[in-house]
Amino acid sequence: MGKVVITEHGRVTYRGELPKAFSNSNMNCTGLDKATPEFLLKRGIYPLEVIKPEPLATQKIDGYVDELVKNVNVQTFLVREKTQVDLDAEIASKYRQKIEAEKDRVAIASLIEKKELPTDFKI
């Protein structure tokens, strides 16, 4: 069946590949991978459809909503405009990555100099 959601008391408690067995307060079942769609639906197991838009450079994914539509759980990701805090965090992350890359380059050069790595070593 692929990806599913398993619900308990109207709330999603599991999201992922259909397990062969599952146990919660509503059920204790094995052989779910061989079950009919009707059997699964009666136990609150619904196919999962994901709608994930590609955000523009000025946007970011900001959570999702689940909605049951014709016995399919539709997970729709939400997009919002980036705030100044988001933009500042991206810049800081890029600087951290550059600093880590430079530390790695220096460490590798030192190991090559000590002959602990071959001179043609590449990351």
C-alpha positions in Angstrom: 0.0 0.0 0.0 2.9 2.4 0.5 2.8 5.3 2.9 -0.1 5.4 5.4 -1.2 7.2 8.5 -2.6 5.3 11.5 -5.1 7.2 13.6 -6.2 6.7 17.2 -9.1 8.7 18.6 -9.1 10.9 15.5 -5.4 11.9 15.8 -2.5 10.7 13.6 -0.3 8.5 15.8 1.9 7.0 13.0 3.0 8.2 9.6 5.1 6.1 7.2 5.3 2.8 5.4 2.6 0.3 6.2 4.0 -1.9 8.9 3.5 -5.7 8.9 2.2 -5.5 12.5 1.0 -2.7 14.6 -0.4 -2.3 18.2 -2.1 0.6 19.9 -5.1 1.0 22.2 -7.5 0.3 19.2 -5.9 -2.8 17.8 -3.2 -5.4 17.9 -2.8 -6.7 14.3 -0.3 -8.7 12.3 -0.3 -9.2 8.6 -1.3 -5.7 7.8 0.8 -5.8 4.6 -1.6 -8.5 3.3 -4.8 -6.8 4.5 -7.5 -5.4 2.2 -8.0 -1.6 2.0 -11.4 -2.1 3.7 -9.9 -3.9 6.6 -7.3 -1.1 7.1 -9.9 1.7 6.8 -12.0 0.1 9.5 -9.0 0.3 11.8 -8.2 3.9 11.1 -5.4 3.2 8.7 -5.5 5.5 5.7 -3.4 5.9 2.5 -1.2 9.0 2.7 -1.0 11.6 -0.1 1.6 14.3 0.4 1.3 17.8 -1.2 4.6 19.6 -0.8 5.0 22.8 -2.8 8.4 24.0 -3.8 9.0 27.2 -1.9 10.5 30.2 -3.7 13.8 31.6 -2.5 11.9 34.1 -0.3 9.7 31.4 1.2 10.1 28.4 3.5 8.0 25.4 4.5 6.3 26.1 7.8 4.5 23.0 9.0 1.6 21.0 7.5 -2.0 20.2 7.9 -3.7 16.8 7.7 -7.1 16.4 6.2 -9.1 13.2 5.5 -10.5 13.4 2.0 -12.5 10.4 0.6 -10.7 7.9 2.8 -7.2 9.3 2.0 -5.2 11.4 4.5 -3.9 14.4 2.6 -0.9 16.0 4.2 -0.4 19.5 2.8 2.7 21.5 3.6 2.3 25.2 4.4 4.5 27.9 2.9 5.2 31.3 4.3 7.5 34.2 3.5 10.8 34.2 5.2 11.3 36.6 8.1 14.4 38.6 8.8 15.2 36.1 11.5 15.0 33.3 8.9 17.3 35.2 6.6 19.8 36.0 9.3 19.8 32.3 10.4 20.6 31.2 6.8 23.5 33.6 6.6 24.9 32.4 10.0 24.6 28.8 8.8 26.5 29.5 5.6 29.3 31.2 7.6 29.4 28.2 10.0 29.7 25.8 7.1 32.6 27.9 5.6 34.4 27.9 9.0 34.0 24.1 9.3 35.2 23.6 5.8 38.3 25.7 6.5 39.0 23.7 9.7 38.7 20.5 7.7 41.1 21.8 5.1 43.7 22.8 7.7 43.4 19.5 9.5 43.8 17.5 6.3 46.8 19.6 5.3 48.4 18.9 8.7 47.8 15.1 8.4 49.3 15.1 4.9 52.3 17.0 6.2 52.7 14.4 9.0 52.4 11.7 6.3 49.3 10.3 8.0 47.3 10.8 4.8 48.4 10.4 1.2 49.4 13.6 -0.6 46.6 13.1 -3.2 43.9 12.7 -0.5 40.5 14.3 -1.5 37.3 14.8 0.5 
